């Protein structure tokens, strides 16, 4: 059980960083088209593998970075978080 909790702690900063990246984007439309919307963010633990699933209304451009060993930032471009 302890190993499962420690893996969940590793996923939490990633989800928090994603939420910050999404709120920094401007809502509305881009070049007269409808902005894709974030539908859900979920996490799952399968043994030693931690997975974060991000669903949007359509495919979106994104950038990832890893500022430290325990953090992964996912910047979804032009996605409405609301």
Biopython code that builds the backbone (N, CA, C, O; Angstrom):
import numpy as np
from Bio.PDB.StructureBuilder import StructureBuilder

atoms = [
    (1, "UNK", "N", (0.816, -1.192, 0.000)),
    (1, "UNK", "CA", (0.000, 0.000, 0.000)),
    (1, "UNK", "C", (0.858, 1.254, 0.000)),
    (1, "UNK", "O", (0.516, 2.234, -0.662)),
    (2, "UNK", "N", (1.983, 1.241, 0.740)),
    (2, "UNK", "CA", (2.865, 2.403, 0.816)),
    (2, "UNK", "C", (3.404, 2.773, -0.570)),
    (2, "UNK", "O", (3.477, 3.954, -0.911)),
    (3, "UNK", "N", (3.780, 1.773, -1.364)),
    (3, "UNK", "CA", (4.297, 2.052, -2.715)),
    (3, "UNK", "C", (3.223, 2.692, -3.575)),
    (3, "UNK", "O", (3.525, 3.573, -4.381)),
    (4, "UNK", "N", (1.987, 2.272, -3.423)),
    (4, "UNK", "CA", (0.887, 2.841, -4.205)),
    (4, "UNK", "C", (0.680, 4.312, -3.852)),
    (4, "UNK", "O", (0.445, 5.130, -4.742)),
    (5, "UNK", "N", (0.761, 4.657, -2.586)),
    (5, "UNK", "CA", (0.610, 6.050, -2.162)),
    (5, "UNK", "C", (1.756, 6.899, -2.689)),
    (5, "UNK", "O", (1.525, 8.020, -3.141)),
    (6, "UNK", "N", (2.984, 6.398, -2.645)),
    (6, "UNK", "CA", (4.118, 7.192, -3.124)),
    (6, "UNK", "C", (4.009, 7.449, -4.622)),
    (6, "UNK", "O", (4.397, 8.525, -5.078)),
    (7, "UNK", "N", (3.500, 6.512, -5.395)),
    (7, "UNK", "CA", (3.317, 6.743, -6.841)),
    (7, "UNK", "C", (2.233, 7.775, -7.077)),
    (7, "UNK", "O", (2.345, 8.585, -7.998)),
    (8, "UNK", "N", (1.183, 7.764, -6.262)),
    (8, "UNK", "CA", (0.133, 8.755, -6.389)),
    (8, "UNK", "C", (0.674, 10.153, -6.081)),
    (8, "UNK", "O", (0.270, 11.125, -6.720)),
    (9, "UNK", "N", (1.562, 10.260, -5.132)),
    (9, "UNK", "CA", (2.179, 11.538, -4.799)),
    (9, "UNK", "C", (2.985, 12.046, -5.991)),
    (9, "UNK", "O", (3.064, 13.257, -6.200)),
    (10, "UNK", "N", (3.575, 11.170, -6.764)),
    (10, "UNK", "CA", (4.321, 11.584, -7.953)),
    (10, "UNK", "C", (3.387, 12.085, -9.048)),
    (10, "UNK", "O", (3.775, 12.962, -9.819)),
    (11, "UNK", "N", (2.187, 11.565, -9.140)),
    (11, "UNK", "CA", (1.228, 11.979, -10.164)),
    (11, "UNK", "C", (0.599, 13.324, -9.805)),
    (11, "UNK", "O", (0.315, 14.124, -10.697)),
    (12, "UNK", "N", (0.380, 13.584, -8.537)),
    (12, "UNK", "CA", (-0.296, 14.812, -8.105)),
    (12, "UNK", "C", (0.378, 16.087, -8.607)),
    (12, "UNK", "O", (-0.328, 16.969, -9.095)),
    (13, "UNK", "N", (1.723, 16.240, -8.516)),
    (13, "UNK", "CA", (2.323, 17.469, -9.043)),
    (13, "UNK", "C", (2.099, 17.633, -10.543)),
    (13, "UNK", "O", (1.963, 18.756, -11.029)),
    (14, "UNK", "N", (2.060, 16.524, -11.279)),
    (14, "UNK", "CA", (1.851, 16.599, -12.713)),
    (14, "UNK", "C", (0.453, 17.133, -13.018)),
    (14, "UNK", "O", (0.297, 17.970, -13.907)),
    (15, "UNK", "N", (-0.547, 16.670, -12.308)),
    (15, "UNK", "CA", (-1.909, 17.139, -12.522)),
    (15, "UNK", "C", (-2.029, 18.603, -12.123)),
    (15, "UNK", "O", (-2.702, 19.377, -12.805)),
    (16, "UNK", "N", (-1.383, 18.994, -11.023)),
    (16, "UNK", "CA", (-1.413, 20.392, -10.589)),
    (16, "UNK", "C", (-0.743, 21.294, -11.615)),
    (16, "UNK", "O", (-1.251, 22.378, -11.902)),
    (17, "UNK", "N", (0.381, 20.871, -12.170)),
    (17, "UNK", "CA", (1.078, 21.671, -13.180)),
    (17, "UNK", "C", (0.226, 21.812, -14.427)),
    (17, "UNK", "O", (0.217, 22.871, -15.054)),
    (18, "UNK", "N", (-0.485, 20.768, -14.793)),
    (18, "UNK", "CA", (-1.372, 20.835, -15.948)),
    (18, "UNK", "C", (-2.486, 21.846, -15.702)),
    (18, "UNK", "O", (-2.820, 22.629, -16.590)),
    (19, "UNK", "N", (-3.050, 21.833, -14.528)),
    (19, "UNK", "CA", (-4.121, 22.779, -14.215)),
    (19, "UNK", "C", (-3.632, 24.215, -14.297)),
    (19, "UNK", "O", (-4.358, 25.084, -14.779)),
    (20, "UNK", "N", (-2.420, 24.481, -13.837)),
    (20, "UNK", "CA", (-1.854, 25.831, -13.917)),
    (20, "UNK", "C", (-1.630, 26.220, -15.366)),
    (20, "UNK", "O", (-1.909, 27.358, -15.743)),
    (21, "UNK", "N", (-1.136, 25.311, -16.185)),
    (21, "UNK", "CA", (-0.900, 25.610, -17.596)),
    (21, "UNK", "C", (-2.198, 25.940, -18.316)),
    (21, "UNK", "O", (-2.225, 26.819, -19.178)),
    (22, "UNK", "N", (-3.271, 25.245, -17.971)),
    (22, "UNK", "CA", (-4.551, 25.482, -18.633)),
    (22, "UNK", "C", (-5.163, 26.819, -18.239)),
    (22, "UNK", "O", (-5.750, 27.498, -19.082)),
    (23, "UNK", "N", (-5.038, 27.205, -16.989)),
    (23, "UNK", "CA", (-5.643, 28.457, -16.561)),
    (23, "UNK", "C", (-4.890, 29.659, -17.092)),
    (23, "UNK", "O", (-5.436, 30.762, -17.117)),
    (24, "UNK", "N", (-3.643, 29.474, -17.520)),
    (24, "UNK", "CA", (-2.869, 30.585, -18.073)),
    (24, "UNK", "C", (-3.291, 30.913, -19.499)),
    (24, "UNK", "O", (-3.036, 32.022, -19.968)),
    (25, "UNK", "N", (-3.935, 29.975, -20.206)),
    (25, "UNK", "CA", (-4.367, 30.204, -21.578)),
    (25, "UNK", "C", (-5.579, 31.099, -21.636)),
    (25, "UNK", "O", (-6.366, 31.164, -20.692)),
    (26, "UNK", "N", (-5.725, 31.790, -22.754)),
    (26, "UNK", "CA", (-6.866, 32.694, -22.910)),
    (26, "UNK", "C", (-8.061, 31.949, -23.472)),
    (26, "UNK", "O", (-7.940, 31.309, -24.517)),
    (27, "UNK", "N", (-9.219, 32.008, -22.812)),
    (27, "UNK", "CA", (-10.408, 31.369, -23.356)),
    (27, "UNK", "C", (-10.949, 32.162, -24.535)),
    (27, "UNK", "O", (-10.544, 33.300, -24.772)),
    (28, "UNK", "N", (-11.863, 31.554, -25.265)),
    (28, "UNK", "CA", (-12.473, 32.252, -26.393)),
    (28, "UNK", "C", (-12.188, 31.533, -27.686)),
    (28, "UNK", "O", (-12.096, 30.306, -27.722)),
    (29, "UNK", "N", (-12.049, 32.297, -28.742)),
    (29, "UNK", "CA", (-11.814, 31.678, -30.036)),
    (29, "UNK", "C", (-10.461, 32.080, -30.575)),
    (29, "UNK", "O", (-9.912, 33.123, -30.217)),
    (30, "UNK", "N", (-9.935, 31.235, -31.441)),
    (30, "UNK", "CA", (-8.648, 31.471, -32.073)),
    (30, "UNK", "C", (-8.887, 31.611, -33.563)),
    (30, "UNK", "O", (-9.333, 30.663, -34.209)),
    (31, "UNK", "N", (-8.595, 32.781, -34.121)),
    (31, "UNK", "CA", (-8.731, 33.045, -35.556)),
    (31, "UNK", "C", (-10.124, 32.690, -36.068)),
    (31, "UNK", "O", (-10.261, 32.124, -37.153)),
    (32, "UNK", "N", (-11.161, 33.021, -35.290)),
    (32, "UNK", "CA", (-12.533, 32.800, -35.736)),
    (32, "UNK", "C", (-13.035, 31.377, -35.592)),
    (32, "UNK", "O", (-14.170, 31.092, -35.976)),
    (33, "UNK", "N", (-12.233, 30.479, -35.054)),
    (33, "UNK", "CA", (-12.680, 29.097, -34.849)),
    (33, "UNK", "C", (-12.953, 28.867, -33.372)),
    (33, "UNK", "O", (-12.450, 29.600, -32.520)),
    (34, "UNK", "N", (-13.736, 27.867, -33.074)),
    (34, "UNK", "CA", (-14.069, 27.533, -31.687)),
    (34, "UNK", "C", (-12.850, 26.933, -30.997)),
    (34, "UNK", "O", (-12.150, 26.104, -31.579)),
    (35, "UNK", "N", (-12.592, 27.349, -29.761)),
    (35, "UNK", "CA", (-11.467, 26.845, -28.989)),
    (35, "UNK", "C", (-11.774, 25.453, -28.456)),
    (35, "UNK", "O", (-12.864, 25.230, -27.930)),
    (36, "UNK", "N", (-10.835, 24.501, -28.579)),
    (36, "UNK", "CA", (-11.061, 23.175, -27.999)),
    (36, "UNK", "C", (-11.261, 23.284, -26.489)),
    (36, "UNK", "O", (-10.686, 24.163, -25.846)),
    (37, "UNK", "N", (-12.067, 22.401, -25.928)),
    (37, "UNK", "CA", (-12.362, 22.431, -24.498)),
    (37, "UNK", "C", (-11.785, 21.205, -23.808)),
    (37, "UNK", "O", (-11.792, 20.104, -24.358)),
    (38, "UNK", "N", (-11.287, 21.412, -22.602)),
    (38, "UNK", "CA", (-10.820, 20.312, -21.781)),
    (38, "UNK", "C", (-12.042, 19.570, -21.254)),
    (38, "UNK", "O", (-12.951, 20.186, -20.698)),
    (39, "UNK", "N", (-12.066, 18.255, -21.425)),
    (39, "UNK", "CA", (-13.215, 17.471, -20.962)),
    (39, "UNK", "C", (-12.946, 16.802, -19.622)),
    (39, "UNK", "O", (-13.803, 16.822, -18.739)),
    (40, "UNK", "N", (-11.761, 16.208, -19.459)),
    (40, "UNK", "CA", (-11.468, 15.551, -18.184)),
    (40, "UNK", "C", (-9.976, 15.303, -18.028)),
    (40, "UNK", "O", (-9.225, 15.243, -19.002)),
    (41, "UNK", "N", (-9.569, 15.159, -16.763)),
    (41, "UNK", "CA", (-8.213, 14.741, -16.402)),
    (41, "UNK", "C", (-8.376, 13.655, -15.358)),
    (41, "UNK", "O", (-9.049, 13.853, -14.347)),
    (42, "UNK", "N", (-7.765, 12.514, -15.599)),
    (42, "UNK", "CA", (-7.851, 11.424, -14.627)),
    (42, "UNK", "C", (-6.494, 10.750, -14.517)),
    (42, "UNK", "O", (-5.658, 10.866, -15.413)),
    (43, "UNK", "N", (-6.281, 10.043, -13.411)),
    (43, "UNK", "CA", (-5.030, 9.310, -13.221)),
    (43, "UNK", "C", (-5.351, 7.881, -12.840)),
    (43, "UNK", "O", (-6.422, 7.576, -12.315)),
    (44, "UNK", "N", (-4.376, 6.999, -13.124)),
    (44, "UNK", "CA", (-4.565, 5.578, -12.841)),
    (44, "UNK", "C", (-3.220, 4.975, -12.473)),
    (44, "UNK", "O", (-2.192, 5.357, -13.031)),
    (45, "UNK", "N", (-3.223, 4.053, -11.553)),
    (45, "UNK", "CA", (-2.029, 3.313, -11.167)),
    (45, "UNK", "C", (-2.201, 1.863, -11.577)),
    (45, "UNK", "O", (-3.160, 1.210, -11.167)),
    (46, "UNK", "N", (-1.275, 1.352, -12.386)),
    (46, "UNK", "CA", (-1.265, -0.056, -12.795)),
    (46, "UNK", "C", (0.083, -0.641, -12.398)),
    (46, "UNK", "O", (1.054, -0.553, -13.150)),
    (47, "UNK", "N", (0.133, -1.233, -11.226)),
    (47, "UNK", "CA", (1.401, -1.774, -10.744)),
    (47, "UNK", "C", (2.403, -0.650, -10.557)),
    (47, "UNK", "O", (2.188, 0.249, -9.744)),
    (48, "UNK", "N", (3.503, -0.695, -11.308)),
    (48, "UNK", "CA", (4.549, 0.324, -11.198)),
    (48, "UNK", "C", (4.344, 1.478, -12.176)),
    (48, "UNK", "O", (5.144, 2.413, -12.198)),
    (49, "UNK", "N", (3.297, 1.426, -12.974)),
    (49, "UNK", "CA", (3.065, 2.431, -14.009)),
    (49, "UNK", "C", (1.977, 3.406, -13.586)),
    (49, "UNK", "O", (0.864, 2.996, -13.255)),
    (50, "UNK", "N", (2.297, 4.694, -13.596)),
    (50, "UNK", "CA", (1.318, 5.755, -13.321)),
    (50, "UNK", "C", (0.953, 6.413, -14.639)),
    (50, "UNK", "O", (1.830, 6.749, -15.434)),
    (51, "UNK", "N", (-0.341, 6.598, -14.874)),
    (51, "UNK", "CA", (-0.822, 7.170, -16.116)),
    (51, "UNK", "C", (-1.759, 8.332, -15.829)),
    (51, "UNK", "O", (-2.610, 8.244, -14.943)),
    (52, "UNK", "N", (-1.606, 9.420, -16.575)),
    (52, "UNK", "CA", (-2.536, 10.539, -16.509)),
    (52, "UNK", "C", (-3.190, 10.647, -17.877)),
    (52, "UNK", "O", (-2.502, 10.763, -18.891)),
    (53, "UNK", "N", (-4.511, 10.610, -17.905)),
    (53, "UNK", "CA", (-5.272, 10.701, -19.149)),
    (53, "UNK", "C", (-5.909, 12.083, -19.232)),
    (53, "UNK", "O", (-6.623, 12.503, -18.322)),
    (54, "UNK", "N", (-5.646, 12.781, -20.323)),
    (54, "UNK", "CA", (-6.186, 14.116, -20.550)),
    (54, "UNK", "C", (-7.084, 14.035, -21.775)),
    (54, "UNK", "O", (-6.637, 13.637, -22.850)),
    (55, "UNK", "N", (-8.352, 14.410, -21.615)),
    (55, "UNK", "CA", (-9.292, 14.361, -22.728)),
    (55, "UNK", "C", (-9.749, 15.772, -23.081)),
    (55, "UNK", "O", (-10.104, 16.564, -22.209)),
    (56, "UNK", "N", (-9.731, 16.069, -24.387)),
    (56, "UNK", "CA", (-10.202, 17.358, -24.894)),
    (56, "UNK", "C", (-11.242, 17.092, -25.972)),
    (56, "UNK", "O", (-11.381, 15.966, -26.451)),
    (57, "UNK", "N", (-11.974, 18.142, -26.350)),
    (57, "UNK", "CA", (-13.036, 17.992, -27.339)),
    (57, "UNK", "C", (-12.503, 17.688, -28.737)),
    (57, "UNK", "O", (-13.243, 17.208, -29.596)),
    (58, "UNK", "N", (-11.231, 17.965, -28.961)),
    (58, "UNK", "CA", (-10.576, 17.662, -30.242)),
    (58, "UNK", "C", (-9.074, 17.614, -30.010)),
    (58, "UNK", "O", (-8.609, 18.064, -28.963)),
    (59, "UNK", "N", (-8.291, 17.075, -30.963)),
    (59, "UNK", "CA", (-6.836, 17.045, -30.780)),
    (59, "UNK", "C", (-6.277, 18.461, -30.626)),
    (59, "UNK", "O", (-6.715, 19.390, -31.305)),
    (60, "UNK", "N", (-5.310, 18.612, -29.729)),
    (60, "UNK", "CA", (-4.708, 19.921, -29.477)),
    (60, "UNK", "C", (-3.188, 19.809, -29.475)),
    (60, "UNK", "O", (-2.622, 18.757, -29.180)),
    (61, "UNK", "N", (-2.545, 20.924, -29.813)),
    (61, "UNK", "CA", (-1.087, 20.984, -29.743)),
    (61, "UNK", "C", (-0.676, 21.077, -28.278)),
    (61, "UNK", "O", (-1.383, 21.678, -27.469)),
    (62, "UNK", "N", (0.466, 20.481, -27.936)),
    (62, "UNK", "CA", (0.942, 20.543, -26.559)),
    (62, "UNK", "C", (2.462, 20.511, -26.525)),
    (62, "UNK", "O", (3.116, 20.059, -27.465)),
    (63, "UNK", "N", (3.002, 21.000, -25.427)),
    (63, "UNK", "CA", (4.433, 20.928, -25.150)),
    (63, "UNK", "C", (4.613, 20.296, -23.783)),
    (63, "UNK", "O", (3.805, 20.520, -22.882)),
    (64, "UNK", "N", (5.670, 19.505, -23.623)),
    (64, "UNK", "CA", (5.973, 18.934, -22.318)),
    (64, "UNK", "C", (7.374, 19.343, -21.909)),
    (64, "UNK", "O", (8.240, 19.569, -22.754)),
    (65, "UNK", "N", (7.590, 19.437, -20.610)),
    (65, "UNK", "CA", (8.923, 19.689, -20.064)),
    (65, "UNK", "C", (9.007, 19.033, -18.701)),
    (65, "UNK", "O", (7.987, 18.723, -18.084)),
    (66, "UNK", "N", (10.223, 18.823, -18.237)),
    (66, "UNK", "CA", (10.438, 18.195, -16.936)),
    (66, "UNK", "C", (11.451, 19.043, -16.158)),
    (66, "UNK", "O", (12.655, 18.800, -16.241)),
    (67, "UNK", "N", (10.964, 20.042, -15.400)),
    (67, "UNK", "CA", (11.864, 20.937, -14.684)),
    (67, "UNK", "C", (12.646, 20.267, -13.553)),
    (67, "UNK", "O", (13.714, 20.746, -13.172)),
    (68, "UNK", "N", (12.127, 19.170, -13.019)),
    (68, "UNK", "CA", (12.853, 18.389, -12.007)),
    (68, "UNK", "C", (12.373, 16.945, -12.115)),
    (68, "UNK", "O", (11.379, 16.678, -12.791)),
    (69, "UNK", "N", (13.061, 16.009, -11.461)),
    (69, "UNK", "CA", (12.728, 14.583, -11.617)),
    (69, "UNK", "C", (11.312, 14.192, -11.196)),
    (69, "UNK", "O", (10.817, 13.157, -11.642)),
    (70, "UNK", "N", (10.643, 14.980, -10.354)),
    (70, "UNK", "CA", (9.315, 14.616, -9.874)),
    (70, "UNK", "C", (8.187, 15.404, -10.527)),
    (70, "UNK", "O", (7.026, 15.244, -10.149)),
    (71, "UNK", "N", (8.509, 16.255, -11.504)),
    (71, "UNK", "CA", (7.496, 17.107, -12.121)),
    (71, "UNK", "C", (7.540, 16.996, -13.631)),
    (71, "UNK", "O", (8.611, 17.046, -14.234)),
    (72, "UNK", "N", (6.376, 16.845, -14.239)),
    (72, "UNK", "CA", (6.239, 16.896, -15.688)),
    (72, "UNK", "C", (5.183, 17.949, -15.989)),
    (72, "UNK", "O", (4.059, 17.861, -15.494)),
    (73, "UNK", "N", (5.534, 18.940, -16.795)),
    (73, "UNK", "CA", (4.588, 19.981, -17.188)),
    (73, "UNK", "C", (4.037, 19.662, -18.563)),
    (73, "UNK", "O", (4.791, 19.326, -19.477)),
    (74, "UNK", "N", (2.728, 19.765, -18.714)),
    (74, "UNK", "CA", (2.074, 19.575, -19.998)),
    (74, "UNK", "C", (1.328, 20.867, -20.295)),
    (74, "UNK", "O", (0.386, 21.222, -19.586)),
    (75, "UNK", "N", (1.746, 21.567, -21.340)),
    (75, "UNK", "CA", (1.136, 22.831, -21.720)),
    (75, "UNK", "C", (0.256, 22.582, -22.943)),
    (75, "UNK", "O", (0.757, 22.384, -24.050)),
    (76, "UNK", "N", (-1.062, 22.594, -22.732)),
    (76, "UNK", "CA", (-1.999, 22.412, -23.824)),
    (76, "UNK", "C", (-2.258, 23.779, -24.452)),
    (76, "UNK", "O", (-2.688, 24.708, -23.767)),
    (77, "UNK", "N", (-2.000, 23.901, -25.735)),
    (77, "UNK", "CA", (-2.094, 25.191, -26.415)),
    (77, "UNK", "C", (-3.534, 25.510, -26.796)),
    (77, "UNK", "O", (-4.223, 24.691, -27.403)),
    (78, "UNK", "N", (-3.986, 26.725, -26.428)),
    (78, "UNK", "CA", (-5.296, 27.244, -26.817)),
    (78, "UNK", "C", (-6.450, 26.303, -26.445)),
    (78, "UNK", "O", (-7.300, 25.986, -27.278)),
    (79, "UNK", "N", (-6.463, 25.868, -25.194)),
    (79, "UNK", "CA", (-7.523, 24.995, -24.706)),
    (79, "UNK", "C", (-8.284, 25.719, -23.593)),
    (79, "UNK", "O", (-7.677, 26.264, -22.671)),
    (80, "UNK", "N", (-9.593, 25.721, -23.685)),
    (80, "UNK", "CA", (-10.432, 26.336, -22.656)),
    (80, "UNK", "C", (-10.590, 25.353, -21.503)),
    (80, "UNK", "O", (-11.054, 24.229, -21.697)),
    (81, "UNK", "N", (-10.204, 25.779, -20.302)),
    (81, "UNK", "CA", (-10.276, 24.891, -19.138)),
    (81, "UNK", "C", (-11.677, 24.840, -18.542)),
    (81, "UNK", "O", (-11.999, 23.886, -17.834)),
    (82, "UNK", "N", (-12.503, 25.818, -18.803)),
    (82, "UNK", "CA", (-13.835, 25.874, -18.196)),
    (82, "UNK", "C", (-14.765, 24.997, -18.884)),
    (82, "UNK", "O", (-15.934, 24.919, -18.505)),
]
sb = StructureBuilder()
sb.init_structure("model")
sb.init_model(0)
sb.init_chain("A")
sb.init_seg("    ")
for serial, (resi, resn, name, xyz) in enumerate(atoms, 1):
    if name == "N":
        sb.init_residue(resn, " ", resi, " ")
    sb.init_atom(name, np.array(xyz, "f"), 0.0, 1.0, " ", f" {name:<3s}", serial, name[0])
structure = sb.get_structure()
